[in-house]
Amino acid sequence: MADSEDDPLLTAYLRRRDELVGYFRLRLRSEEAARDLVQEIYLRLAARPPGDVGNPVAYLYRLGTNLMLDQVKMRRRALHRETEWRDAAGDVVGGVDAAAEPGAERVLAARQTLAQVVEAIRDLPAPAREAFRLHKLEGLTHAETATAMGLSRSSIEKYMMLCLRRIQRRLGNAAR
């Protein structure tokens, strides 16, 4: 960067630095934000190639205003993204962010139910267990399960009915 004596824009900046801080302090309502902005003005001046500017003072204020508006836009976009994310990923209860995760009691109840389902399936004959695994866990259709096991579709349907009845009885007995 050229020496301030050779650059009227840098000279204007150095003479009006405190005035710039005051001007942007009022608009940003923050001393720290104003000082940061005025420092950013200096960094922009230092990075530009030397050249003649018709009205250096007006240029400084315009540059600062543009930087301030860019910051406001960036903050708004960030707030918008954060709000969108919050709306999609979580819950708000009474104006406070709340986790969308189930409570400990619900987790415990779900684990107990799963244990009962696993126990009910474990007690089934091997072909019924395999049909259940292929259809419910692997996502095969009844026809695909029948083909994979070398059985008829009707046999798979009967095994699935047996599995579901067994699970229903197990869970029904556990609820009593």
Rosetta constraint file for C-alpha pairs under 8 A:
AtomPair CA 1 CA 46 HARMONIC 5.79 0.50
AtomPair CA 1 CA 47 HARMONIC 7.53 0.50
AtomPair CA 1 CA 49 HARMONIC 7.76 0.50
AtomPair CA 1 CA 50 HARMONIC 7.52 0.50
AtomPair CA 2 CA 6 HARMONIC 6.25 0.50
AtomPair CA 2 CA 7 HARMONIC 6.43 0.50
AtomPair CA 2 CA 50 HARMONIC 7.15 0.50
AtomPair CA 3 CA 7 HARMONIC 6.51 0.50
AtomPair CA 4 CA 8 HARMONIC 6.97 0.50
AtomPair CA 4 CA 9 HARMONIC 8.00 0.50
AtomPair CA 4 CA 10 HARMONIC 5.32 0.50
AtomPair CA 4 CA 11 HARMONIC 5.24 0.50
AtomPair CA 5 CA 11 HARMONIC 6.67 0.50
AtomPair CA 7 CA 11 HARMONIC 6.28 0.50
AtomPair CA 7 CA 50 HARMONIC 7.18 0.50
AtomPair CA 7 CA 51 HARMONIC 7.96 0.50
AtomPair CA 8 CA 12 HARMONIC 6.06 0.50
AtomPair CA 8 CA 52 HARMONIC 7.79 0.50
AtomPair CA 8 CA 53 HARMONIC 7.96 0.50
AtomPair CA 8 CA 56 HARMONIC 6.81 0.50
AtomPair CA 9 CA 13 HARMONIC 6.18 0.50
AtomPair CA 9 CA 45 HARMONIC 7.85 0.50
AtomPair CA 9 CA 53 HARMONIC 7.11 0.50
AtomPair CA 9 CA 56 HARMONIC 5.02 0.50
AtomPair CA 9 CA 57 HARMONIC 7.56 0.50
AtomPair CA 9 CA 60 HARMONIC 7.85 0.50
AtomPair CA 10 CA 14 HARMONIC 6.19 0.50
AtomPair CA 10 CA 45 HARMONIC 7.12 0.50
AtomPair CA 11 CA 15 HARMONIC 6.23 0.50
AtomPair CA 12 CA 16 HARMONIC 6.01 0.50
AtomPair CA 12 CA 56 HARMONIC 6.29 0.50
AtomPair CA 12 CA 57 HARMONIC 6.19 0.50
AtomPair CA 13 CA 17 HARMONIC 5.54 0.50
AtomPair CA 13 CA 42 HARMONIC 7.56 0.50
AtomPair CA 13 CA 57 HARMONIC 7.60 0.50
AtomPair CA 13 CA 60 HARMONIC 7.02 0.50
AtomPair CA 16 CA 20 HARMONIC 6.03 0.50
AtomPair CA 17 CA 21 HARMONIC 6.29 0.50
AtomPair CA 17 CA 38 HARMONIC 7.21 0.50
AtomPair CA 18 CA 22 HARMONIC 6.29 0.50
AtomPair CA 19 CA 23 HARMONIC 6.17 0.50
AtomPair CA 20 CA 24 HARMONIC 6.18 0.50
AtomPair CA 20 CA 38 HARMONIC 6.68 0.50
AtomPair CA 20 CA 61 HARMONIC 7.45 0.50
AtomPair CA 21 CA 25 HARMONIC 5.84 0.50
AtomPair CA 21 CA 31 HARMONIC 7.56 0.50
AtomPair CA 21 CA 34 HARMONIC 5.35 0.50
AtomPair CA 21 CA 35 HARMONIC 5.76 0.50
AtomPair CA 21 CA 38 HARMONIC 6.23 0.50
AtomPair CA 22 CA 26 HARMONIC 6.51 0.50
AtomPair CA 22 CA 34 HARMONIC 7.52 0.50
AtomPair CA 23 CA 27 HARMONIC 6.87 0.50
AtomPair CA 24 CA 28 HARMONIC 5.85 0.50
AtomPair CA 24 CA 29 HARMONIC 7.88 0.50
AtomPair CA 24 CA 34 HARMONIC 5.12 0.50
AtomPair CA 24 CA 37 HARMONIC 7.78 0.50
AtomPair CA 25 CA 29 HARMONIC 5.27 0.50
AtomPair CA 25 CA 30 HARMONIC 5.31 0.50
AtomPair CA 25 CA 31 HARMONIC 5.30 0.50
AtomPair CA 25 CA 33 HARMONIC 7.24 0.50
AtomPair CA 25 CA 34 HARMONIC 4.86 0.50
AtomPair CA 25 CA 35 HARMONIC 7.93 0.50
AtomPair CA 26 CA 30 HARMONIC 7.44 0.50
AtomPair CA 28 CA 33 HARMONIC 6.64 0.50
AtomPair CA 28 CA 34 HARMONIC 6.55 0.50
AtomPair CA 29 CA 33 HARMONIC 7.95 0.50
AtomPair CA 30 CA 34 HARMONIC 6.12 0.50
AtomPair CA 31 CA 35 HARMONIC 6.17 0.50
AtomPair CA 32 CA 36 HARMONIC 6.15 0.50
AtomPair CA 33 CA 37 HARMONIC 6.12 0.50
AtomPair CA 34 CA 38 HARMONIC 6.17 0.50
AtomPair CA 35 CA 39 HARMONIC 6.11 0.50
AtomPair CA 36 CA 40 HARMONIC 6.19 0.50
AtomPair CA 37 CA 41 HARMONIC 6.33 0.50
AtomPair CA 37 CA 64 HARMONIC 6.84 0.50
AtomPair CA 37 CA 67 HARMONIC 7.30 0.50
AtomPair CA 37 CA 68 HARMONIC 7.10 0.50
AtomPair CA 38 CA 42 HARMONIC 6.49 0.50
AtomPair CA 38 CA 64 HARMONIC 6.98 0.50
AtomPair CA 39 CA 43 HARMONIC 6.32 0.50
AtomPair CA 40 CA 44 HARMONIC 6.19 0.50
AtomPair CA 41 CA 45 HARMONIC 6.25 0.50
AtomPair CA 41 CA 60 HARMONIC 7.35 0.50
AtomPair CA 41 CA 63 HARMONIC 6.83 0.50
AtomPair CA 41 CA 64 HARMONIC 6.12 0.50
AtomPair CA 41 CA 67 HARMONIC 7.96 0.50
AtomPair CA 42 CA 46 HARMONIC 6.11 0.50
AtomPair CA 43 CA 47 HARMONIC 6.20 0.50
AtomPair CA 44 CA 48 HARMONIC 6.30 0.50
AtomPair CA 53 CA 59 HARMONIC 7.54 0.50
AtomPair CA 55 CA 59 HARMONIC 6.17 0.50
AtomPair CA 56 CA 60 HARMONIC 6.24 0.50
AtomPair CA 57 CA 61 HARMONIC 6.48 0.50
AtomPair CA 58 CA 62 HARMONIC 6.06 0.50
AtomPair CA 59 CA 63 HARMONIC 5.97 0.50
AtomPair CA 60 CA 64 HARMONIC 6.11 0.50
AtomPair CA 61 CA 65 HARMONIC 6.02 0.50
AtomPair CA 62 CA 66 HARMONIC 6.09 0.50
AtomPair CA 63 CA 67 HARMONIC 6.20 0.50
AtomPair CA 64 CA 68 HARMONIC 6.07 0.50
AtomPair CA 65 CA 69 HARMONIC 6.12 0.50
AtomPair CA 66 CA 70 HARMONIC 6.15 0.50
AtomPair CA 67 CA 71 HARMONIC 6.26 0.50
AtomPair CA 68 CA 72 HARMONIC 6.30 0.50
AtomPair CA 69 CA 73 HARMONIC 6.16 0.50
AtomPair CA 70 CA 74 HARMONIC 6.16 0.50
AtomPair CA 71 CA 75 HARMONIC 6.16 0.50
AtomPair CA 72 CA 76 HARMONIC 6.18 0.50
AtomPair CA 73 CA 77 HARMONIC 6.14 0.50
AtomPair CA 74 CA 78 HARMONIC 6.09 0.50
AtomPair CA 75 CA 79 HARMONIC 6.04 0.50
AtomPair CA 76 CA 80 HARMONIC 6.02 0.50
AtomPair CA 77 CA 81 HARMONIC 6.12 0.50
AtomPair CA 78 CA 82 HARMONIC 6.06 0.50
AtomPair CA 79 CA 83 HARMONIC 6.02 0.50
AtomPair CA 80 CA 84 HARMONIC 6.10 0.50
AtomPair CA 81 CA 85 HARMONIC 6.06 0.50
AtomPair CA 82 CA 86 HARMONIC 6.01 0.50
AtomPair CA 83 CA 87 HARMONIC 6.07 0.50
AtomPair CA 84 CA 88 HARMONIC 6.20 0.50
AtomPair CA 85 CA 89 HARMONIC 5.77 0.50
AtomPair CA 85 CA 90 HARMONIC 7.96 0.50
AtomPair CA 86 CA 90 HARMONIC 5.36 0.50
AtomPair CA 86 CA 91 HARMONIC 7.36 0.50
AtomPair CA 87 CA 91 HARMONIC 6.96 0.50
AtomPair CA 89 CA 100 HARMONIC 7.49 0.50
AtomPair CA 90 CA 97 HARMONIC 7.10 0.50
AtomPair CA 90 CA 98 HARMONIC 6.53 0.50
AtomPair CA 90 CA 99 HARMONIC 5.89 0.50
AtomPair CA 90 CA 100 HARMONIC 5.22 0.50
AtomPair CA 91 CA 97 HARMONIC 6.01 0.50
AtomPair CA 91 CA 98 HARMONIC 5.21 0.50
AtomPair CA 91 CA 99 HARMONIC 6.35 0.50
AtomPair CA 91 CA 100 HARMONIC 5.87 0.50
AtomPair CA 92 CA 96 HARMONIC 5.31 0.50
AtomPair CA 92 CA 97 HARMONIC 4.53 0.50
AtomPair CA 92 CA 98 HARMONIC 5.44 0.50
AtomPair CA 93 CA 97 HARMONIC 6.39 0.50
AtomPair CA 93 CA 98 HARMONIC 6.18 0.50
AtomPair CA 102 CA 106 HARMONIC 6.04 0.50
AtomPair CA 102 CA 107 HARMONIC 6.47 0.50
AtomPair CA 103 CA 107 HARMONIC 6.35 0.50
AtomPair CA 104 CA 108 HARMONIC 6.13 0.50
AtomPair CA 105 CA 109 HARMONIC 6.14 0.50
AtomPair CA 106 CA 110 HARMONIC 6.07 0.50
AtomPair CA 107 CA 111 HARMONIC 6.20 0.50
AtomPair CA 108 CA 112 HARMONIC 6.23 0.50
AtomPair CA 109 CA 113 HARMONIC 6.19 0.50
AtomPair CA 110 CA 114 HARMONIC 6.09 0.50
AtomPair CA 111 CA 115 HARMONIC 6.14 0.50
AtomPair CA 112 CA 116 HARMONIC 6.33 0.50
AtomPair CA 113 CA 117 HARMONIC 6.29 0.50
AtomPair CA 113 CA 171 HARMONIC 7.26 0.50
AtomPair CA 114 CA 118 HARMONIC 6.13 0.50
AtomPair CA 115 CA 119 HARMONIC 6.11 0.50
AtomPair CA 116 CA 120 HARMONIC 6.12 0.50
AtomPair CA 116 CA 167 HARMONIC 7.77 0.50
AtomPair CA 116 CA 170 HARMONIC 6.69 0.50
AtomPair CA 116 CA 171 HARMONIC 6.73 0.50
AtomPair CA 117 CA 121 HARMONIC 6.21 0.50
AtomPair CA 117 CA 167 HARMONIC 5.74 0.50
AtomPair CA 117 CA 170 HARMONIC 7.41 0.50
AtomPair CA 117 CA 171 HARMONIC 7.46 0.50
AtomPair CA 118 CA 122 HARMONIC 6.01 0.50
AtomPair CA 119 CA 123 HARMONIC 6.41 0.50
AtomPair CA 120 CA 124 HARMONIC 6.97 0.50
AtomPair CA 120 CA 163 HARMONIC 7.92 0.50
AtomPair CA 120 CA 166 HARMONIC 6.11 0.50
AtomPair CA 120 CA 167 HARMONIC 5.54 0.50
AtomPair CA 120 CA 170 HARMONIC 6.40 0.50
AtomPair CA 121 CA 129 HARMONIC 6.17 0.50
AtomPair CA 121 CA 163 HARMONIC 6.67 0.50
AtomPair CA 121 CA 166 HARMONIC 7.60 0.50
AtomPair CA 121 CA 167 HARMONIC 7.19 0.50
AtomPair CA 122 CA 129 HARMONIC 7.16 0.50
AtomPair CA 124 CA 128 HARMONIC 6.21 0.50
AtomPair CA 124 CA 129 HARMONIC 6.02 0.50
AtomPair CA 124 CA 163 HARMONIC 7.33 0.50
AtomPair CA 125 CA 129 HARMONIC 6.35 0.50
AtomPair CA 126 CA 130 HARMONIC 6.16 0.50
AtomPair CA 127 CA 131 HARMONIC 6.15 0.50
AtomPair CA 127 CA 159 HARMONIC 7.70 0.50
AtomPair CA 128 CA 132 HARMONIC 6.14 0.50
AtomPair CA 128 CA 156 HARMONIC 7.81 0.50
AtomPair CA 128 CA 159 HARMONIC 4.92 0.50
AtomPair CA 128 CA 160 HARMONIC 6.98 0.50
AtomPair CA 128 CA 162 HARMONIC 7.60 0.50
AtomPair CA 128 CA 163 HARMONIC 6.88 0.50
AtomPair CA 129 CA 133 HARMONIC 6.14 0.50
AtomPair CA 129 CA 163 HARMONIC 7.74 0.50
AtomPair CA 130 CA 134 HARMONIC 6.14 0.50
AtomPair CA 131 CA 135 HARMONIC 6.00 0.50
AtomPair CA 131 CA 145 HARMONIC 6.46 0.50
AtomPair CA 131 CA 149 HARMONIC 7.75 0.50
AtomPair CA 131 CA 156 HARMONIC 6.32 0.50
AtomPair CA 131 CA 159 HARMONIC 6.74 0.50
AtomPair CA 131 CA 160 HARMONIC 6.98 0.50
AtomPair CA 132 CA 136 HARMONIC 5.56 0.50
AtomPair CA 132 CA 137 HARMONIC 7.25 0.50
AtomPair CA 132 CA 159 HARMONIC 7.63 0.50
AtomPair CA 132 CA 160 HARMONIC 6.27 0.50
AtomPair CA 132 CA 163 HARMONIC 7.05 0.50
AtomPair CA 133 CA 137 HARMONIC 4.99 0.50
AtomPair CA 133 CA 138 HARMONIC 6.35 0.50
AtomPair CA 134 CA 138 HARMONIC 4.77 0.50
AtomPair CA 134 CA 139 HARMONIC 6.38 0.50
AtomPair CA 134 CA 140 HARMONIC 5.83 0.50
AtomPair CA 134 CA 145 HARMONIC 6.08 0.50
AtomPair CA 135 CA 139 HARMONIC 4.99 0.50
AtomPair CA 135 CA 140 HARMONIC 4.67 0.50
AtomPair CA 135 CA 141 HARMONIC 5.99 0.50
AtomPair CA 135 CA 142 HARMONIC 6.62 0.50
AtomPair CA 135 CA 145 HARMONIC 6.29 0.50
AtomPair CA 136 CA 140 HARMONIC 7.37 0.50
AtomPair CA 140 CA 144 HARMONIC 5.60 0.50
AtomPair CA 140 CA 145 HARMONIC 5.80 0.50
AtomPair CA 141 CA 145 HARMONIC 6.02 0.50
AtomPair CA 142 CA 146 HARMONIC 6.06 0.50
AtomPair CA 142 CA 153 HARMONIC 6.07 0.50
AtomPair CA 142 CA 156 HARMONIC 6.26 0.50
AtomPair CA 142 CA 157 HARMONIC 6.85 0.50
AtomPair CA 143 CA 147 HARMONIC 6.26 0.50
AtomPair CA 143 CA 152 HARMONIC 7.99 0.50
AtomPair CA 143 CA 153 HARMONIC 5.51 0.50
AtomPair CA 144 CA 148 HARMONIC 6.09 0.50
AtomPair CA 145 CA 149 HARMONIC 6.10 0.50
AtomPair CA 145 CA 153 HARMONIC 7.84 0.50
AtomPair CA 145 CA 156 HARMONIC 7.12 0.50
AtomPair CA 146 CA 150 HARMONIC 5.77 0.50
AtomPair CA 146 CA 151 HARMONIC 4.83 0.50
AtomPair CA 146 CA 152 HARMONIC 5.45 0.50
AtomPair CA 146 CA 153 HARMONIC 5.19 0.50
AtomPair CA 146 CA 155 HARMONIC 7.68 0.50
AtomPair CA 146 CA 156 HARMONIC 6.02 0.50
AtomPair CA 147 CA 151 HARMONIC 6.40 0.50
AtomPair CA 147 CA 152 HARMONIC 7.58 0.50
AtomPair CA 151 CA 155 HARMONIC 6.45 0.50
AtomPair CA 151 CA 156 HARMONIC 7.22 0.50
AtomPair CA 152 CA 156 HARMONIC 6.64 0.50
AtomPair CA 153 CA 157 HARMONIC 6.26 0.50
AtomPair CA 154 CA 158 HARMONIC 6.24 0.50
AtomPair CA 155 CA 159 HARMONIC 6.19 0.50
AtomPair CA 156 CA 160 HARMONIC 6.11 0.50
AtomPair CA 157 CA 161 HARMONIC 6.18 0.50
AtomPair CA 158 CA 162 HARMONIC 6.18 0.50
AtomPair CA 159 CA 163 HARMONIC 6.17 0.50
AtomPair CA 160 CA 164 HARMONIC 6.11 0.50
AtomPair CA 161 CA 165 HARMONIC 6.05 0.50
AtomPair CA 162 CA 166 HARMONIC 6.12 0.50
AtomPair CA 163 CA 167 HARMONIC 6.18 0.50
AtomPair CA 164 CA 168 HARMONIC 6.01 0.50
AtomPair CA 165 CA 169 HARMONIC 6.08 0.50
AtomPair CA 166 CA 170 HARMONIC 6.13 0.50
AtomPair CA 167 CA 171 HARMONIC 6.06 0.50
AtomPair CA 168 CA 172 HARMONIC 5.75 0.50
AtomPair CA 169 CA 173 HARMONIC 5.94 0.50
AtomPair CA 170 CA 174 HARMONIC 6.20 0.50
AtomPair CA 171 CA 175 HARMONIC 6.26 0.50
AtomPair CA 172 CA 176 HARMONIC 6.77 0.50
